[in-house]
Amino acid sequence: MSLKKGQMQQLSGLMEARFMAGQGTLKQRLAEEARLAAAIADLEEARRKAMADAADPIHFSPSHARATNVWLRWTDARKTVLNRDLARARAASAAARRALARSFGQMQASRELARKL
């Protein structure tokens, strides 16, 4: 085996390891994105339930109405933070996808070059 062929095989192995690391990174980013989306959905569901309870005349009292109003304002603020974090997570996922596509191309090219030598 020539020196160039051995070096190309090593490079090919390195590119494959880089690709696999990129897959792990993308998986983490997608999991974070899913976690944030689920948190937003849970918050929206709790908000709908609170609104339904507030509209029920059995649960009406001034203190309950004030507490519900404070909680709804908190959920608005929390949802804003979660949406911001979700946007960042989606941007990170997109960047990880681009990096993974690039490393896949590099891995394929190094394999092809090693095969040709």
C-alpha positions as CSV (number, residue, x, y, z in Angstrom):
1,M,0.0,0.0,0.0
2,S,1.4,3.3,-1.0
3,L,1.9,6.3,1.4
4,K,-0.8,8.3,-0.5
5,K,-3.3,5.5,-0.3
6,G,-2.7,5.0,3.4
7,Q,-3.1,8.8,4.0
8,M,-6.3,8.9,2.0
9,Q,-7.7,6.0,4.0
10,Q,-6.8,7.8,7.2
11,L,-8.4,11.0,5.8
12,S,-11.5,9.0,4.9
13,G,-11.7,7.6,8.4
14,L,-11.3,11.1,9.8
15,M,-14.1,12.4,7.6
16,E,-16.4,9.6,8.6
17,A,-15.7,10.3,12.3
18,R,-16.5,14.0,11.7
19,F,-19.7,13.0,9.9
20,M,-20.8,10.8,12.8
21,A,-20.0,13.6,15.3
22,G,-22.2,15.9,13.2
23,Q,-25.0,13.4,13.3
24,G,-24.8,13.4,17.1
25,T,-24.8,17.2,17.2
26,L,-27.8,17.4,14.9
27,K,-29.7,14.8,17.0
28,Q,-29.1,16.9,20.2
29,R,-30.2,20.1,18.4
30,L,-33.4,18.4,17.2
31,A,-34.1,17.0,20.7
32,E,-33.8,20.5,22.2
33,E,-36.1,21.9,19.5
34,A,-38.7,19.2,20.2
35,R,-38.4,19.8,24.0
36,L,-39.1,23.5,23.5
37,A,-42.0,23.0,21.1
38,A,-43.5,20.5,23.6
39,A,-43.1,23.1,26.4
40,I,-44.9,25.7,24.4
41,A,-47.7,23.3,23.6
42,D,-48.1,22.4,27.2
43,L,-48.2,26.0,28.2
44,E,-50.8,26.8,25.6
45,E,-52.9,23.8,26.8
46,A,-52.7,25.0,30.4
47,R,-53.6,28.5,29.3
48,R,-56.7,27.2,27.5
49,K,-57.8,25.2,30.5
50,A,-57.3,28.3,32.8
51,M,-59.4,30.4,30.4
52,A,-62.1,27.8,30.4
53,D,-62.1,27.6,34.2
54,A,-62.2,31.4,34.4
55,A,-65.3,31.5,32.2
56,D,-67.1,29.0,34.4
57,P,-69.4,30.9,36.8
58,I,-68.9,28.4,39.5
59,H,-65.2,29.3,39.8
60,F,-65.7,33.1,39.6
61,S,-64.5,35.2,42.5
62,P,-62.5,38.4,42.4
63,S,-59.5,36.8,44.0
64,H,-59.6,33.9,41.4
65,A,-60.0,36.4,38.6
66,R,-56.9,38.4,39.8
67,A,-54.9,35.2,40.2
68,T,-55.9,34.0,36.8
69,N,-55.0,37.4,35.3
70,V,-51.5,37.3,36.9
71,W,-50.9,33.7,35.8
72,L,-52.0,34.5,32.2
73,R,-49.6,37.4,32.1
74,W,-46.8,35.1,33.4
75,T,-47.7,32.5,30.7
76,D,-47.4,35.3,28.0
77,A,-44.0,36.2,29.3
78,R,-42.9,32.6,29.5
79,K,-44.2,31.8,26.0
80,T,-42.2,34.8,24.7
81,V,-39.0,33.3,26.2
82,L,-39.8,29.8,25.0
83,N,-40.5,31.1,21.5
84,R,-37.2,33.0,21.4
85,D,-35.4,29.9,22.6
86,L,-37.2,27.8,20.0
87,A,-36.1,30.2,17.3
88,R,-32.5,29.9,18.4
89,A,-32.8,26.1,18.6
90,R,-34.2,26.0,15.1
91,A,-31.4,28.2,13.8
92,A,-28.9,25.9,15.5
93,S,-30.6,22.9,13.9
94,A,-30.3,24.5,10.5
95,A,-26.6,25.2,11.0
96,A,-26.0,21.7,12.2
97,R,-27.8,20.4,9.1
98,R,-25.6,22.5,6.8
99,A,-22.5,21.4,8.6
100,L,-23.7,17.7,8.4
101,A,-24.3,18.1,4.6
102,R,-20.9,19.5,4.1
103,S,-19.2,16.8,6.2
104,F,-21.2,14.2,4.3
105,G,-19.9,15.5,1.0
106,Q,-16.3,15.6,2.3
107,M,-16.7,12.0,3.6
108,Q,-18.0,10.8,0.2
109,A,-15.2,12.7,-1.7
110,S,-12.4,11.3,0.5
111,R,-13.9,7.7,0.1
112,E,-13.9,8.2,-3.7
113,L,-10.4,9.5,-3.7
114,A,-9.2,6.6,-1.5
115,R,-10.9,4.1,-3.8
116,K,-9.3,5.6,-6.9
117,L,-5.8,5.4,-5.5
